[in-house]
Amino acid sequence: MAGDLHSTQLKKGAVFKDSKNVYIVLDYKHIKKGRGLAVVRVKVKDVEGGSIIEKTFSSNEKVASVTLVHKSAQYLYSDAEFCYFMDGKDYSQFQVEKANIDWQKNFLVEGGKIDVLWLGEKVVGVEIPKKVSLKIKYTEPAVAGNTVGSAYKEAELETDFKIQVPLFIKIGDVVQINTERGTYCSKD
């Protein structure tokens, strides 16, 4: 435990304990009311159970802050239920349930370096860079004059995640992806 946080400090990524459960903030909204106190509405993920819920706090309410330990790791591979990683310091291997890293797994490449978030002896998530470079595994070739609607087409990345890319992108190209939104940024 690291102390108390005002509810107005519960920004995206903050970790806190409330009524025996530890939560990670996914989304934050500060709502001002006409005459009364402002309220803070947060969408949070329960670290233990994985459920996502909304919580509301008054702006003067406090919650207990929790500190997560960040450890460097290398992504090795995945199977139907788990993703496997290797600790960057002692080379020990550990597994993380895919459900705990549902969005981030779309951007994990074998051998890629990431930060793993630990709460005691339990892995509660992973942090990936805001932008990653991934190879295009499949996309349709561009067709001349096919810009009536938009100048984008669907492409499948090496991780099997699908995104919209500009028409000039071909199979084998390496592109930068915004991992927060899952969108194309630029060609490498």
N, C-alpha and C positions, 0 to 999 in steps of 0.2 A: 504494500500500500504506500502511496506517495503523498497522502494528504487529502484535502478537500478541494473540489472544483465548484465554482458557481455554475449554475445551469447555463448561463450565457457563454461559458467557455467550452461547451460541448460541441465543438466543431467536428467536421468529418474526420474520422480516424481516431478520435479521442476514445479512451478506454476508461470505464467507470464501473463501480459496484453499486447496485441498488437492490435492496431486499433479497440478499443472499446470492443474486446472480451477477455475473460479470458480462458487460455489454460492450460492443464496439459500435460507434456511431457511424451510420452509413449516409445519413442525410440530416440537415439541420435547418430549421426555420425559426426565426425570431418574429413573433406576431405581436404587434402593439394594439392594445384595445383603446377605445375612446377615453374612458375615465379610469379604468382599473389598471392593475399591474400588467405589464407585458407578460406573455407566456412564451416558452420555448418548446417547440414540438420537434422531436427527433425520431428518426427511423433507426432502429438499432437491431443488431444481431446478437443473440444470446451465444456466448462463447462455448458453453457446455453443450446445449441442446441444438444449436444451429438455427432455431426459429427466428424469424424476423417479425418484429412488432413495432408499433408506434407508442411512444411515451410522451407525456406532456408534463412540464414543470413550470412553476411560476418563476419569474425572472430573479427572485431573491433566494430561491431554493439552492441547497448545496447537495452534492453527491460525493461519494468517496472515490478518489482517483486511484487507478491501478496502473502500474508500470509493466509493460511487456519487455522481454529481453529479445533483442534483435541478433540473430546469428547468420553469418554468411553460409550459403549452401549451394550445391550444384544439383540441378535437376538431372536424374538418371533416366527414368522411364515410368510408364504407367500401365496398369492393367484395368480390369473392369471396375474395381472398387477404389484402388489406391494409386497415388503418385509417390514415387520413391526418390529420395534425395540423399546426398552425401554431405556430411558436415565438412565445412571448409578448413577446420583446424585439426580435428583428430581422425578424419576420414571414416567415421562411423556412419552407417546407413540407417535411415529411419523412413517411415511411411506416413502419409497424410491422406485422410479420407478425401476423395474427390469432391464430396458435398461441401467440405470446408473451404475449398478453393475453386468453387464452381466457375466464376468468371475468369480468374487469373489463369486457369489451366489452358484457356484458349490461346495463350501467348507464351507457353513454356516450350522451349526447344531443348532436345537432349544435349547436355553439356552446358546449358545456360546457367549463369550465376544469378542468384536471387537472395533476398533477405527472408528468413523464416522468423515468425513471431511466436515466442514461447511464453506461456503463463505457467510458471512452475515447470513441471515435466511434460506438459501437454502443448502440442503445436496447435495454435489457434488460427493461423493464417500465414499467408506469404505476401511479401511486397515485391512487386515487379516495377521496373522502370516505367516512367510515363510514356516513353516511346521505345518501341523495339523494332528491329529489322527482321523481316521474315520473307521467305521465298514464296513466289506464286507457284502453286502446284498445278492448278488448272484454271483456265479462263477461255471463253470463246474468242475467236479472232474478231477484230473490229471490222464492221461492214461499212463501206463508203456511203455517206448520206444518212447514216443512222443516228442523227443528232436532233431529231424532231422533238423528242421529249427531253431527255437529259443526256449529257455526254459521258455517262457512266455505265459500267457493266458489272456483273457479278464475277467475283474471283474467289477461288478456294486457296487458302494458305497452306503451308506445309503442316500446320497443326490441325487441319480440317475445318478451321473457322472460316466462315464466308463473309466477305465484305464487298462494298462497292468501290470500284477503281476506275480511273479515267480510261478511255478507249485505247490509248497508246500502250498500255501495259500488256506484256506478253508472258506466256509460261516461262518460268525460269528467272524472271526479273525479281530483284530484291527491293521491297518497299518498306517504308517506315509506317508503323501503325500507332495511333494514339490508343493506349491500353485502357484509358478511363472510359472512352466512348466506343472503342472498337471500330475506328474509322481510319481511312487512308490519310496520310499526311504528305508524303513525298516519295519519289523514287530514289533509291540509293545509287 
